[in-house]
């Protein structure tokens, strides 16, 4: 599992110019922790610096503690800088941009935080831990919404500064990589 995650990251990083800073978007879940570990291992070999950004949506009790545990694990992996950003998720009455549901509002806030940190620290990319399972879910949700053939393309592996190295990896692999690497993944109760 560790080898599979590292290989996926190695392939993704070949498209990034040496000398830059890449950030892992880390929630503390298995997908993003496995990504953080793989990036911490592979980035120096690709002549890149690697850090992490943890977004605290402040939507659940104890979310700050979850963010701090994720940050501690990222620091323990050698990632630097590691930043926790607390965001305000807009209520449905105040408008949200790309969707009416709470997930869409949280996503908008999260990507806004990524953009801010990218600019502030001068990073060249944010790596996201979306897996093959997330890709399948995205396609099915799009088809259920009536998006038609457009939904079949799913999430791109790379769009602007956002890179998704794990789209070909199953969630079970990220869980196994965390277990093998001694990382404690947070499981979202929702």
Backbone as a chain_set.jsonl record, in Angstrom:
{"seq": "XXXXXXXXXXXXXXXXXXXXXXXXXXXXXXXXXXXXXXXXXXXXXXXXXXXXXXXXXXXXXXXXXXXXXXXXXXXXXXXXXXXXXXXXXXXXXXXXXXXXXXXXXXXXXXXXXXXXXXXXXXXXXXXXXXXXXXXXXXXXXXXXXXXXXXXXXXXXXXXXXXXXXXXXXXXXXXXXXXXXXXXXXXXXXX", "coords": {"N": [[0.826, -1.197, 0.0], [1.924, 1.243, 0.819], [3.921, 1.522, -1.115], [2.337, 1.756, -3.42], [1.018, 4.212, -2.989], [3.181, 5.953, -2.893], [4.262, 5.635, -5.472], [2.19, 6.663, -7.054], [2.223, 9.347, -6.236], [4.849, 10.034, -6.964], [4.671, 9.884, -9.751], [2.836, 11.966, -10.213], [4.266, 14.182, -9.291], [6.249, 14.481, -11.175], [5.432, 16.27, -13.025], [5.85, 18.719, -11.962], [7.861, 21.529, -11.601], [11.214, 21.361, -10.408], [12.341, 22.603, -7.2], [10.177, 24.04, -6.267], [7.463, 24.65, -3.922], [5.172, 22.356, -2.693], [1.908, 21.689, -1.46], [0.094, 19.619, 0.758], [-3.278, 18.971, 1.017], [-4.72, 18.331, 3.918], [-6.954, 16.527, 5.785], [-6.827, 14.874, 7.885], [-7.956, 12.459, 7.598], [-7.786, 9.061, 6.262], [-7.177, 9.073, 3.477], [-5.969, 11.604, 2.95], [-3.908, 11.61, 4.854], [-2.347, 9.41, 4.071], [-1.568, 10.437, 1.636], [-0.084, 12.662, 2.536], [2.068, 11.35, 3.798], [3.213, 9.996, 1.613], [3.902, 12.152, -0.037], [5.709, 13.493, 1.639], [7.792, 11.678, 1.563], [8.393, 11.447, -1.211], [8.659, 14.09, -2.324], [11.195, 15.403, -1.602], [12.918, 13.818, -3.138], [12.232, 14.571, -5.631], [13.268, 17.034, -5.756], [11.712, 18.976, -4.502], [10.048, 21.082, -2.128], [7.902, 20.402, 0.614], [4.796, 20.939, 2.189], [1.902, 21.354, 4.305], [-1.61, 22.012, 4.361], [-4.236, 22.443, 6.502], [-7.645, 22.499, 6.76], [-9.94, 23.791, 8.914], [-13.222, 23.496, 9.233], [-14.909, 24.138, 11.225], [-17.395, 23.045, 11.854], [-18.158, 20.945, 13.404], [-18.231, 19.822, 16.774], [-15.174, 19.777, 18.442], [-13.6, 19.996, 16.201], [-11.308, 21.579, 15.965], [-9.419, 20.19, 17.46], [-9.173, 17.871, 15.897], [-8.033, 19.0, 13.619], [-5.61, 19.918, 14.713], [-4.402, 17.483, 15.46], [-4.055, 16.351, 12.927], [-2.278, 18.23, 11.854], [-0.082, 17.873, 13.59], [0.663, 15.242, 12.912], [1.404, 15.646, 10.256], [3.591, 17.381, 10.592], [5.232, 15.604, 11.969], [5.859, 13.9, 9.918], [7.638, 15.394, 8.579], [6.818, 17.499, 7.019], [6.778, 20.919, 6.029], [6.037, 24.237, 5.418], [3.385, 23.792, 7.866], [0.097, 24.498, 8.036], [-2.818, 25.49, 9.766], [-5.982, 26.434, 8.861], [-8.793, 28.158, 9.743], [-12.056, 28.281, 8.614], [-14.996, 30.097, 7.668], [-18.011, 28.751, 7.094], [-20.472, 29.555, 4.923], [-23.914, 30.327, 5.602], [-26.92, 28.876, 4.265], [-28.609, 30.903, 3.545], [-27.045, 33.07, 2.885], [-25.948, 32.774, 0.42], [-23.869, 30.803, -1.759], [-22.28, 30.239, -3.98], [-21.191, 27.72, -5.689], [-23.162, 25.811, -5.161], [-26.096, 24.731, -3.358], [-26.142, 23.14, -1.095], [-24.811, 22.08, 2.167], [-22.373, 20.725, 1.86], [-21.361, 21.754, -0.533], [-21.031, 24.434, 0.179], [-19.085, 24.175, 2.176], [-17.004, 23.128, 0.632], [-16.525, 25.313, -1.098], [-15.552, 27.184, 0.787], [-13.276, 25.826, 1.669], [-11.678, 25.624, -0.688], [-11.275, 28.323, -1.114], [-9.661, 28.89, 1.085], [-7.442, 27.312, 0.395], [-6.544, 28.711, -1.882], [-5.799, 31.176, -0.726], [-3.664, 30.361, 0.993], [-1.911, 29.21, -0.868], [-1.076, 31.5, -2.335], [0.002, 33.097, -0.259], [2.183, 31.582, 0.824], [3.589, 31.011, -1.422], [3.342, 28.613, -2.836], [3.36, 26.07, -5.414], [1.544, 24.126, -6.0], [-1.36, 22.326, -4.836], [-1.922, 19.305, -3.401], [-4.422, 16.902, -3.524], [-6.317, 14.433, -1.788], [-8.176, 12.797, -3.183], [-9.63, 9.716, -4.077], [-9.992, 6.711, -6.117], [-12.461, 5.761, -5.309], [-13.768, 8.139, -4.56], [-13.862, 9.32, -7.057], [-15.584, 7.614, -8.484], [-17.912, 8.018, -6.997], [-18.338, 10.728, -7.531], [-18.897, 10.704, -10.293], [-21.256, 9.132, -10.323], [-22.983, 10.732, -8.751], [-23.12, 12.986, -10.374], [-24.393, 11.92, -12.638], [-26.808, 11.225, -11.45], [-27.793, 13.742, -10.922], [-28.456, 14.501, -13.396], [-26.532, 15.37, -15.199], [-25.563, 14.11, -17.391], [-23.499, 12.979, -20.114], [-21.342, 14.626, -19.582], [-20.738, 14.212, -16.933], [-19.356, 11.841, -16.902], [-16.655, 12.234, -17.184], [-15.646, 12.905, -14.713], [-13.556, 13.895, -11.922], [-10.718, 15.873, -12.706], [-7.275, 14.809, -12.973], [-5.489, 16.819, -12.72], [-5.883, 20.243, -12.349], [-5.348, 23.476, -12.886], [-3.69, 24.692, -10.05], [-4.272, 22.423, -8.617], [-3.823, 19.052, -7.783], [-4.457, 15.636, -8.135], [-3.253, 12.883, -7.14], [-4.143, 10.322, -6.399], [-6.299, 9.257, -7.846], [-6.388, 6.853, -9.16], [-6.246, 4.985, -7.2], [-7.575, 2.859, -4.701], [-9.65, 3.546, -1.846], [-9.29, 1.677, 0.194], [-6.618, 1.099, -0.068], [-5.362, 3.451, 0.806], [-6.106, 3.435, 3.461], [-4.808, 1.103, 4.298], [-2.163, 1.909, 3.837], [-1.845, 3.926, 5.742], [-2.134, 2.414, 8.093], [0.089, 0.696, 7.831], [2.098, 2.576, 7.917], [1.948, 3.545, 10.47], [0.239, 5.652, 11.038], [-2.431, 7.523, 12.423], [-5.545, 7.698, 11.416], [-8.278, 9.956, 11.157], [-11.724, 9.351, 11.434], [-14.474, 10.542, 9.918], [-17.476, 11.179, 11.503], [-19.739, 11.825, 10.092]], "CA": [[0.0, 0.0, 0.0], [2.811, 2.403, 0.857], [4.566, 1.623, -2.428], [1.342, 2.241, -4.396], [0.782, 5.642, -2.782], [4.404, 6.675, -3.287], [4.369, 5.615, -6.927], [1.2, 7.607, -7.589], [2.726, 10.698, -5.968], [6.044, 10.227, -7.796], [4.21, 10.181, -11.118], [2.205, 13.29, -10.228], [5.261, 15.223, -9.065], [7.125, 14.667, -12.344], [4.909, 17.402, -13.799], [6.089, 19.932, -11.182], [9.25, 21.956, -11.733], [12.01, 21.274, -9.174], [12.582, 23.827, -6.452], [8.949, 24.642, -5.771], [6.797, 24.158, -2.713], [3.852, 21.751, -2.882], [1.162, 21.538, -0.217], [-0.896, 18.554, 0.855], [-4.511, 19.326, 1.716], [-4.847, 17.197, 4.843], [-8.083, 16.581, 6.719], [-6.575, 13.927, 8.969], [-8.514, 11.169, 7.193], [-6.817, 8.115, 5.688], [-6.74, 9.452, 2.13], [-5.039, 12.727, 2.977], [-2.714, 11.245, 5.625], [-1.518, 8.576, 3.2], [-0.991, 11.368, 0.671], [0.949, 13.431, 3.23], [3.236, 10.482, 3.989], [3.828, 9.746, 0.311], [4.516, 13.406, -0.488], [6.881, 13.731, 2.485], [8.847, 10.79, 1.084], [8.733, 11.652, -2.624], [8.984, 15.472, -2.709], [12.632, 15.689, -1.6], [13.542, 13.071, -4.227], [11.909, 15.32, -6.851], [13.824, 18.372, -5.519], [10.611, 19.857, -4.119], [9.722, 21.262, -0.719], [6.516, 19.972, 0.83], [4.12, 21.356, 3.397], [0.506, 20.923, 4.387], [-2.636, 22.953, 4.796], [-5.363, 21.758, 7.131], [-8.767, 23.425, 6.85], [-10.916, 23.508, 9.97], [-14.506, 24.087, 8.838], [-15.569, 24.527, 12.473], [-18.797, 22.622, 11.746], [-18.412, 19.89, 14.376], [-17.532, 19.994, 18.043], [-13.882, 19.089, 18.449], [-12.924, 20.084, 14.906], [-9.967, 22.155, 16.14], [-8.566, 19.091, 17.907], [-8.917, 17.026, 14.726], [-7.083, 19.748, 12.779], [-4.307, 19.932, 15.377], [-3.814, 16.14, 15.347], [-3.601, 16.209, 11.541], [-1.078, 19.066, 11.717], [1.006, 17.209, 14.309], [1.128, 14.103, 12.118], [2.106, 16.186, 9.081], [4.911, 17.842, 11.07], [5.989, 14.398, 12.274], [6.32, 13.342, 8.644], [8.659, 16.288, 8.049], [6.266, 18.547, 6.161], [6.982, 22.267, 6.545], [5.209, 24.65, 6.541], [2.1, 23.149, 8.122], [-0.801, 25.559, 8.473], [-4.238, 25.234, 10.014], [-6.789, 27.597, 8.499], [-10.2, 28.018, 10.122], [-12.905, 28.991, 7.656], [-16.396, 30.328, 7.981], [-18.874, 28.182, 6.06], [-21.654, 30.422, 4.815], [-25.232, 29.711, 5.756], [-27.619, 28.762, 2.974], [-29.293, 32.161, 3.242], [-26.131, 34.113, 2.439], [-25.42, 32.447, -0.907], [-22.711, 29.932, -1.611], [-21.437, 30.089, -5.159], [-21.335, 26.587, -6.598], [-24.203, 24.858, -4.805], [-26.925, 25.158, -2.244], [-26.006, 22.273, 0.063], [-23.708, 22.357, 3.09], [-21.114, 20.206, 1.315], [-20.879, 22.718, -1.536], [-20.563, 25.623, 0.894], [-17.819, 23.814, 2.824], [-16.008, 23.021, -0.447], [-16.176, 26.679, -1.509], [-14.716, 27.773, 1.84], [-12.004, 25.097, 1.666], [-10.87, 26.037, -1.839], [-10.878, 29.704, -0.848], [-8.514, 28.816, 1.998], [-6.295, 26.821, -0.38], [-6.059, 29.818, -2.722], [-5.107, 32.135, 0.143], [-2.391, 29.805, 1.446], [-1.055, 29.103, -2.061], [-0.492, 32.814, -2.614], [0.766, 33.599, 0.878], [3.447, 30.863, 1.008], [4.253, 30.857, -2.714], [3.326, 27.222, -3.292], [3.044, 25.874, -6.83], [0.471, 23.135, -6.157], [-2.014, 21.707, -3.679], [-2.252, 17.927, -3.71], [-5.675, 16.492, -2.891], [-6.347, 12.991, -1.579], [-9.32, 12.095, -3.777], [-9.298, 8.366, -4.533], [-10.855, 6.106, -7.129], [-13.806, 5.689, -4.715], [-14.341, 9.482, -4.691], [-14.116, 9.55, -8.478], [-16.802, 6.87, -8.827], [-19.026, 8.716, -6.357], [-18.549, 11.979, -8.266], [-19.556, 10.373, -11.561], [-22.627, 8.694, -10.033], [-23.766, 11.891, -8.31], [-23.359, 13.816, -11.553], [-25.42, 11.265, -13.459], [-28.078, 11.325, -10.727], [-28.267, 15.126, -11.065], [-28.845, 14.722, -14.782], [-25.462, 16.043, -15.942], [-25.349, 13.379, -18.628], [-22.163, 12.521, -20.495], [-20.341, 15.489, -18.964], [-20.393, 13.627, -15.633], [-18.507, 10.667, -17.056], [-15.238, 12.583, -17.1], [-15.269, 12.95, -13.304], [-12.585, 14.897, -11.491], [-9.455, 15.775, -13.433], [-6.091, 14.543, -12.163], [-4.805, 18.098, -12.537], [-6.586, 21.426, -12.853], [-4.683, 24.618, -12.28], [-2.718, 24.268, -9.045], [-4.788, 21.269, -7.873], [-3.334, 17.779, -8.299], [-5.074, 14.486, -7.462], [-2.452, 11.711, -7.511], [-4.722, 9.045, -5.978], [-7.538, 8.902, -8.558], [-6.308, 5.455, -9.583], [-6.02, 4.169, -6.003], [-8.776, 2.627, -3.894], [-9.603, 4.007, -0.455], [-8.732, 0.602, 1.02], [-5.157, 1.211, -0.144], [-4.907, 4.546, 1.67], [-6.294, 2.955, 4.834], [-3.714, 0.159, 4.544], [-0.908, 2.668, 3.887], [-1.805, 4.576, 7.062], [-1.878, 1.373, 9.094], [1.469, 0.242, 7.668], [2.982, 3.681, 8.27], [1.764, 3.945, 11.86], [-0.519, 6.907, 11.095], [-3.768, 7.378, 12.989], [-6.487, 8.469, 10.595], [-9.557, 10.362, 11.737], [-12.89, 8.892, 10.675], [-15.55, 11.532, 10.04], [-18.72, 10.508, 11.873], [-20.801, 12.16, 9.157]], "C": [[0.87, 1.26, 0.0], [3.475, 2.598, -0.501], [3.594, 2.175, -3.47], [1.1, 3.736, -4.234], [1.997, 6.452, -3.207], [4.555, 6.733, -4.796], [3.402, 6.612, -7.56], [1.677, 9.048, -7.397], [3.948, 10.99, -6.841], [5.642, 10.6, -9.217], [3.616, 11.581, -11.209], [3.241, 14.403, -10.097], [6.193, 15.436, -10.244], [6.669, 15.843, -13.206], [5.108, 18.73, -13.069], [7.568, 20.281, -11.266], [9.984, 21.87, -10.404], [12.179, 22.644, -8.514], [11.352, 24.464, -5.857], [8.462, 24.008, -4.481], [5.443, 23.597, -3.1], [3.218, 21.567, -1.509], [0.21, 20.353, -0.322], [-2.097, 19.124, 1.598], [-4.836, 18.139, 2.613], [-5.986, 17.413, 5.826], [-7.813, 15.757, 7.97], [-7.172, 12.561, 8.691], [-7.456, 10.318, 6.502], [-6.3, 8.551, 4.324], [-5.691, 10.553, 2.187], [-3.796, 12.426, 3.816], [-1.784, 10.352, 4.818], [-0.837, 9.445, 2.142], [0.133, 12.167, 1.317], [2.217, 12.601, 3.4], [3.965, 10.24, 2.667], [4.524, 10.995, -0.214], [5.763, 13.709, 0.335], [8.063, 12.879, 2.036], [9.322, 11.18, -0.312], [9.185, 13.069, -2.985], [10.487, 15.765, -2.669], [13.378, 14.993, -2.744], [13.285, 13.734, -5.58], [12.405, 16.765, -6.742], [12.73, 19.398, -5.244], [10.552, 19.972, -2.602], [8.256, 20.879, -0.559], [6.007, 20.418, 2.191], [2.694, 20.847, 3.382], [-0.373, 22.084, 4.798], [-3.82, 22.135, 5.294], [-6.468, 22.792, 7.296], [-9.717, 22.931, 7.929], [-12.197, 24.246, 9.594], [-15.314, 24.555, 10.044], [-17.063, 24.187, 12.447], [-19.164, 21.557, 12.777], [-17.669, 20.218, 15.664], [-16.243, 19.185, 17.986], [-13.109, 19.21, 17.154], [-11.517, 20.663, 15.028], [-8.985, 21.073, 16.583], [-8.202, 18.154, 16.774], [-7.876, 17.698, 13.84], [-5.693, 19.747, 13.402], [-3.624, 18.574, 15.32], [-3.302, 15.899, 13.931], [-2.312, 17.003, 11.332], [0.121, 18.418, 12.407], [1.559, 16.03, 13.513], [1.886, 14.575, 10.881], [3.497, 16.68, 9.474], [5.805, 16.646, 11.372], [6.533, 13.702, 11.035], [7.411, 14.203, 8.016], [8.139, 17.373, 7.135], [6.434, 19.912, 6.832], [6.916, 23.249, 5.38], [3.955, 23.778, 6.67], [1.2, 24.221, 8.716], [-2.206, 25.026, 8.697], [-4.97, 26.532, 9.707], [-8.232, 27.306, 8.907], [-11.026, 28.874, 9.176], [-14.313, 29.138, 8.202], [-17.219, 29.769, 6.826], [-20.164, 28.982, 6.056], [-22.943, 29.646, 5.034], [-25.922, 29.703, 4.4], [-28.309, 30.055, 2.583], [-28.367, 33.213, 2.651], [-25.53, 33.84, 1.062], [-24.143, 31.65, -0.774], [-21.864, 29.81, -2.854], [-21.815, 28.881, -5.981], [-22.431, 25.611, -6.221], [-24.92, 25.281, -3.554], [-26.688, 24.344, -0.98], [-24.811, 22.618, 0.935], [-22.359, 21.837, 2.575], [-20.521, 21.175, 0.31], [-20.35, 23.978, -0.858], [-19.23, 25.349, 1.591], [-16.706, 23.703, 1.783], [-15.566, 24.4, -0.909], [-15.242, 27.336, -0.492], [-13.329, 27.137, 1.848], [-11.111, 25.555, 0.508], [-10.455, 27.502, -1.734], [-9.656, 29.747, 0.066], [-7.274, 28.316, 1.26], [-5.685, 27.944, -1.214], [-5.275, 30.829, -1.896], [-3.735, 31.624, 0.556], [-1.421, 29.653, 0.279], [-0.334, 30.423, -2.319], [0.421, 33.268, -1.491], [2.12, 32.92, 1.019], [4.193, 30.623, -0.302], [4.328, 29.425, -3.211], [2.925, 27.146, -4.765], [1.901, 24.899, -7.044], [-0.097, 22.754, -4.798], [-2.406, 20.308, -4.124], [-3.44, 17.5, -2.864], [-5.757, 14.972, -2.856], [-7.535, 12.253, -2.155], [-8.864, 10.76, -4.374], [-10.233, 7.926, -5.654], [-12.292, 6.012, -6.614], [-14.512, 7.041, -4.838], [-14.711, 9.774, -6.143], [-15.411, 8.85, -8.903], [-18.033, 7.561, -8.246], [-19.369, 10.003, -7.117], [-19.296, 11.73, -9.578], [-21.014, 9.985, -11.316], [-23.515, 9.853, -9.584], [-24.091, 12.804, -9.489], [-24.441, 13.232, -12.443], [-26.788, 11.372, -12.786], [-28.668, 12.73, -10.825], [-28.684, 15.431, -12.502], [-27.794, 15.427, -15.613], [-25.099, 15.323, -17.231], [-23.899, 12.997, -18.855], [-21.062, 13.359, -19.868], [-19.864, 14.908, -17.629], [-19.4, 12.481, -15.752], [-17.024, 10.991, -16.944], [-14.757, 12.666, -15.657], [-14.312, 14.075, -12.988], [-11.309, 14.756, -12.306], [-8.292, 15.486, -12.481], [-5.342, 15.831, -11.858], [-5.666, 19.191, -13.143], [-5.997, 22.628, -12.134], [-3.676, 24.132, -11.256], [-3.118, 22.99, -8.289], [-4.423, 19.961, -8.556], [-3.931, 16.662, -7.456], [-4.326, 13.205, -7.847], [-3.141, 10.372, -7.286], [-5.979, 8.634, -6.747], [-7.533, 7.465, -9.065], [-6.142, 4.486, -8.419], [-7.316, 4.051, -5.207], [-8.575, 3.147, -2.474], [-9.016, 2.928, 0.452], [-7.205, 0.652, 1.024], [-4.652, 2.329, 0.75], [-5.05, 4.16, 3.138], [-5.148, 2.009, 5.204], [-2.37, 0.883, 4.641], [-0.764, 3.373, 5.231], [-1.472, 3.554, 8.145], [-0.421, 0.918, 9.028], [2.471, 1.313, 8.085], [2.83, 4.171, 9.701], [1.03, 5.278, 12.023], [-1.925, 6.63, 11.605], [-4.716, 8.289, 12.24], [-7.768, 8.76, 11.375], [-10.663, 9.852, 10.827], [-14.027, 9.86, 10.95], [-16.852, 10.816, 10.388], [-19.878, 10.812, 10.93], [-20.587, 11.47, 7.846]], "O": [[0.593, 2.218, -0.722], [3.577, 3.726, -0.983], [3.988, 2.979, -4.314], [0.988, 4.456, -5.227], [1.86, 7.515, -3.812], [4.936, 7.768, -5.343], [3.764, 7.323, -8.498], [1.547, 9.872, -8.303], [4.062, 12.082, -7.397], [6.206, 11.52, -9.81], [3.866, 12.302, -12.175], [3.105, 15.453, -10.726], [6.865, 16.465, -10.316], [7.437, 16.352, -14.022], [4.591, 19.757, -13.507], [8.428, 19.432, -11.031], [9.437, 22.264, -9.373], [12.163, 23.685, -9.172], [11.47, 25.353, -5.014], [8.972, 22.986, -4.021], [4.652, 24.273, -3.758], [3.91, 21.319, -0.522], [-0.4, 20.122, -1.365], [-1.952, 19.694, 2.68], [-5.187, 17.065, 2.124], [-5.979, 18.368, 6.602], [-8.486, 15.919, 8.988], [-6.939, 11.61, 9.438], [-6.365, 10.797, 6.194], [-5.11, 8.413, 4.042], [-4.644, 10.45, 1.548], [-2.723, 12.946, 3.513], [-0.565, 10.516, 4.872], [0.322, 9.22, 1.794], [1.193, 12.336, 0.715], [3.32, 13.098, 3.171], [5.194, 10.276, 2.616], [5.617, 10.908, -0.774], [6.774, 14.14, -0.219], [9.211, 13.316, 2.12], [10.526, 11.238, -0.565], [10.021, 13.231, -3.874], [11.011, 16.331, -3.627], [14.362, 15.526, -3.257], [14.009, 13.501, -6.548], [12.015, 17.619, -7.538], [12.809, 20.541, -5.693], [10.96, 19.059, -1.884], [7.465, 21.017, -1.493], [6.693, 20.291, 3.205], [2.324, 20.015, 2.553], [0.06, 23.009, 5.485], [-4.332, 21.257, 4.598], [-6.254, 23.842, 7.902], [-10.229, 21.813, 7.869], [-12.248, 25.476, 9.633], [-16.292, 25.287, 9.894], [-17.89, 24.945, 12.955], [-20.345, 21.293, 13.002], [-16.598, 20.825, 15.633], [-16.237, 18.041, 17.531], [-12.056, 18.588, 17.012], [-10.625, 20.277, 14.273], [-7.842, 21.049, 16.126], [-7.065, 17.69, 16.686], [-6.947, 17.047, 13.364], [-4.7, 19.591, 12.692], [-2.407, 18.501, 15.152], [-2.236, 15.311, 13.748], [-1.369, 16.515, 10.71], [1.223, 18.419, 11.859], [2.772, 15.837, 13.444], [2.892, 13.976, 10.499], [4.471, 16.424, 8.766], [6.998, 16.666, 11.067], [7.544, 13.003, 11.096], [8.039, 13.797, 7.038], [8.927, 18.101, 6.532], [6.257, 20.046, 8.043], [7.682, 23.104, 4.428], [3.528, 23.123, 5.719], [1.501, 24.784, 9.769], [-2.715, 24.219, 7.919], [-4.623, 27.593, 10.226], [-8.82, 26.319, 8.465], [-10.728, 30.05, 8.966], [-14.746, 28.393, 9.081], [-17.131, 30.265, 5.702], [-20.858, 29.071, 7.068], [-23.046, 28.467, 4.695], [-25.54, 30.446, 3.496], [-28.568, 30.281, 1.401], [-28.827, 34.145, 1.992], [-24.687, 34.605, 0.594], [-23.412, 31.797, 0.206], [-20.757, 29.283, -2.753], [-22.658, 28.976, -6.873], [-22.613, 24.627, -6.939], [-24.416, 26.094, -2.778], [-27.005, 24.814, 0.112], [-23.911, 23.347, 0.516], [-21.322, 22.448, 2.83], [-19.31, 21.396, 0.3], [-19.331, 24.528, -1.277], [-18.345, 26.204, 1.592], [-15.583, 24.141, 2.033], [-14.373, 24.64, -1.094], [-14.257, 27.971, -0.87], [-12.325, 27.829, 2.016], [-9.93, 25.84, 0.706], [-9.387, 27.877, -2.218], [-8.735, 30.535, -0.147], [-6.177, 28.834, 1.47], [-4.466, 28.111, -1.25], [-4.212, 31.288, -2.314], [-2.75, 32.358, 0.482], [-0.233, 29.939, 0.423], [0.884, 30.446, -2.5], [1.511, 33.777, -1.752], [3.113, 33.589, 1.303], [5.303, 30.092, -0.296], [5.263, 29.057, -3.923], [2.249, 28.031, -5.29], [1.338, 24.836, -8.137], [0.571, 22.841, -3.768], [-3.134, 20.14, -5.102], [-3.464, 17.707, -1.651], [-5.315, 14.302, -3.789], [-7.879, 11.178, -1.665], [-7.857, 10.686, -5.078], [-11.128, 8.658, -6.076], [-13.238, 6.165, -7.387], [-15.695, 7.101, -5.174], [-15.737, 10.394, -6.423], [-16.236, 9.438, -9.603], [-19.064, 7.676, -8.908], [-20.541, 10.323, -7.32], [-20.219, 12.467, -9.923], [-21.908, 10.455, -12.02], [-24.672, 9.942, -9.993], [-25.199, 13.33, -9.59], [-25.303, 13.955, -12.944], [-27.801, 11.581, -13.453], [-29.887, 12.9, -10.814], [-29.209, 16.509, -12.782], [-28.123, 16.027, -16.636], [-24.395, 15.879, -18.074], [-23.16, 12.725, -17.908], [-19.959, 12.86, -19.644], [-18.709, 15.098, -17.247], [-18.679, 12.184, -14.8], [-16.22, 10.109, -16.639], [-13.562, 12.509, -15.405], [-14.26, 15.083, -13.694], [-10.863, 13.64, -12.569], [-8.329, 15.88, -11.316], [-4.64, 15.923, -10.85], [-6.119, 19.091, -14.283], [-6.136, 22.77, -10.919], [-2.878, 23.244, -11.556], [-2.38, 22.531, -7.418], [-4.676, 19.776, -9.747], [-3.919, 16.722, -6.227], [-4.729, 12.515, -8.784], [-2.77, 9.379, -7.913], [-6.668, 7.713, -6.309], [-8.595, 6.922, -9.37], [-5.92, 3.294, -8.632], [-8.059, 5.022, -5.06], [-7.453, 3.178, -1.97], [-8.303, 3.256, 1.4], [-6.574, 0.286, 2.015], [-3.614, 2.176, 1.393], [-4.209, 4.519, 3.963], [-4.586, 2.106, 6.295], [-1.526, 0.501, 5.451], [0.329, 3.409, 5.795], [-0.63, 3.803, 9.008], [0.229, 0.771, 10.063], [3.565, 0.996, 8.552], [3.51, 5.113, 10.107], [1.187, 5.953, 13.04], [-2.534, 5.619, 11.254], [-4.69, 9.508, 12.413], [-8.263, 7.931, 12.138], [-10.553, 9.913, 9.602], [-14.488, 9.983, 12.085], [-17.288, 9.937, 9.646], [-20.897, 10.122, 10.966], [-21.387, 11.632, 6.924]]}, "num_chains": 1, "name": "protein.A"}
